Each structure stands twice: as C-alpha cells, then as structure tokens.
Amino acid sequence: MKRQLIICNTAELIRLHAEDIISIEADGNYSTLYIVGEEKRVVLFQLGQLERMIGEQLGEEAVTFVRIGRSLIINLNYIYYINLNRQVLLLREPNGHRHETLKVSHESLKKLKDLIEGK
C-alpha cells in the first residue's frame, strides 16, 4: 500500500499520497503544497515542521523528498531540468504539464544534480 502524508491541525486535515506531492514552498509560518493536477494548498505549518512529518510518516518514501535551501522541498521524481549557469530548476508532472520554474542557488542545484547523478 502506498504511504500517505497526513497534515492536520485543529481545523483541517489533508491526506495525500507521497507521489502526488510535487513540491512544498515556505511562506513565513505557512507553506504551500503543490500537488499533481495543478492544485495547490496552503497549510499552517512551517517548512521544517512539514519536513519532519515527511520523515516520520513516509518511511522509505521520504528519501524522494529533498530540502533545497531554506524555502523549498521538492519531490525528486518531478525534476525535469536543471541549469546551473542560470540557476534554474524546472519541475514537470507525469502528464507533461510544466509545473514551475524555480530560481535556486548554484550551490543547491549543484548538490541536487550530483545527488541525481549518483556522485
């Protein structure tokens, strides 16, 4: 059975399959979850809290999520394009829909590229 991430507080509960999460972006005390199907959901959790939830709840599937800098967690399965010189990371959904182009530091992109290449 596929693992699910359950994010809940006193007012709401969100339950997602790990493979449906494309990325999570920090926004102060909130975070925005980008979900397959062009959906996004804002939650009242900081990125560090969500990072811990992913580690605790997803077990082995948690390795597909990587934190990049202070404000972003991405699902490695959705990486389409990395350009170190332009400091660009492009994520793409399985249906080919271009999800989002992100500006990421050169150092973070280099580490990510090395991780994917198995270096």
N, C-alpha and C positions, 0 to 999 in steps of 0.2 A: 504494500500500500504506500502511496506517495505521502511524504511528510507535508504537514501544513504548519504555517505560521499563524498563531492566534495572537492578535493585538487587541487588548481590551482595557478599558478604564471603567469608571463608574457609569458612564453614559452610553458607551458603544462597544461593539465587538466586531472585529474584522477577521475573517478566516480565509487564508489564501494558500494555494499550493505553491511551493517554493519556485517551481518553474514558471509561474505566472508573474513573478516579480522581476521587472527589468532593472530598475534602479530605485534608490532612495536618496533624496536630496534634503539636506538640512536647511531649516529656515528659522533660526532662533530656537525657541522652545518647541517648535513644531517641526515635522518632517513631512515631505511629500513622497508618497509611494507612486511610482509609475508602473502600471500594470498592463499586461498584454491586452490588446484591444483598444488602445488609445485612451484608456481610463487612467485617471489619477485620483488619489485620495489623500487628503491632509489629515494627519493624526497628531494628537497632543503628546508626543514623545520626542525627546531629543535623539539625535542620531546614535549617540553612544548607547542609549537605552535599547534602541532597536537592534544595534549590533549585538548586544548581549542576548536579547531574545532569540535572534537568529542562531547564535551559537548553542544556546540551551535547548531550543525546540527542534531544530532541524537535523541534529546529529551529523552524520557524514555528508549530508547535502549542504551543510553550511560552508563547505570549502569552495563552493561555486560563487560565494559572495565575497567580494574584496572591498575593503575600505580604501578610498583614494583621497588622501588629504583629510581636511577637517570637515568637509561638507558633502561627501558623496560615498555611497556604497553601490557597487554595480554587480550584476549577475554576469559572470564571465561568459556564459553561453550566448549572450546577446552582443558581444563585441564584434563589430563588422570591420572597423577601420581605425588604425592608429597612425597619426602622423606626428613624429617627434619634433620636426622643424616648425610646424605650425601650431604645435601643442593642441592637437585636435583628437578627440575620441568620438567615434560615431557608433551608436548602438542601433541595432535593427531587429525587428520582430521576426518570428519564423515565417510569416506570410509575406515578408519582403518590405513591409512598411518601415520606412526610415523613422526611427523613434526620435532621436535627438542628437544634435551635435553639441558636444561639451568642450569647453576650454579647460584644460588640465595642465598642471605644471609639467615641464620637461622631465624632471626627476621622477615624478609619479608615473608618467607614461613609460619611461624607460624601464622602471621596475615591473610595470604591468606587462610590457612587451617581453621582457626576459622571463617572467613567470609563464606566459603562454608558450614561449619557445622552449621552455624546459631548461633554461640556463640556471 
